[in-house]
Amino acid sequence: MAQLLVRDLDEKLVQKLKRRAAENGVSCEEEHRRILRDVLTQKGPKPSFKEHLLAMPDVGEDWMFDRNDPRVKRPESRPVSFED
């Protein structure tokens, strides 16, 4: 296996790496490997926010999701009873 030495890292970045590693229950070195692996093995560039929105299916008109629009039919709420 190859080794990689990274110098002159900002201390805040190192602290973030240590926190992230602790949250994931691994060493800083393992977390660093995971980050590099995840970023460098991605297939192609990530879609932009615009591309992400355009890829979403069209499921209705905007007014259909407005809770205050009188055209939106909501099911009537029923009182909850905890009695048998």
C-alpha positions, 0 to 999 in steps of 0.5 A, spaced: 500 500 500 502 507 498 502 512 503 500 519 503 503 525 507 499 531 507 503 537 510 501 544 512 493 543 514 489 548 517 488 546 524 481 547 524 480 542 518 484 537 522 480 538 528 474 537 524 477 531 521 478 528 528 471 530 530 468 526 524 472 520 525 470 520 532 463 520 530 464 514 525 468 510 530 474 510 526 481 513 526 483 519 523 487 515 518 481 511 516 476 517 516 481 520 511 482 514 507 474 514 506 473 521 504 479 520 499 475 514 496 468 517 496 470 523 493 475 520 488 471 514 486 465 518 484 462 517 477 462 524 474 461 530 477 455 532 481 449 535 478 448 542 480 442 544 484 438 546 478 439 540 475 437 536 481 431 540 481 429 539 474 430 532 475 424 531 480 418 529 477 412 533 476 407 531 481 402 537 481 401 545 481 404 549 486 397 551 489 396 543 491 401 544 496 399 550 499 396 549 506 392 555 506 389 555 499 382 553 499 382 549 493 386 544 497 382 538 500 385 536 506 382 530 510 378 531 516 382 530 523 378 526 528 379 526 535 384 520 538 381 516 543 385 511 547 379 507 550 378 500 548 
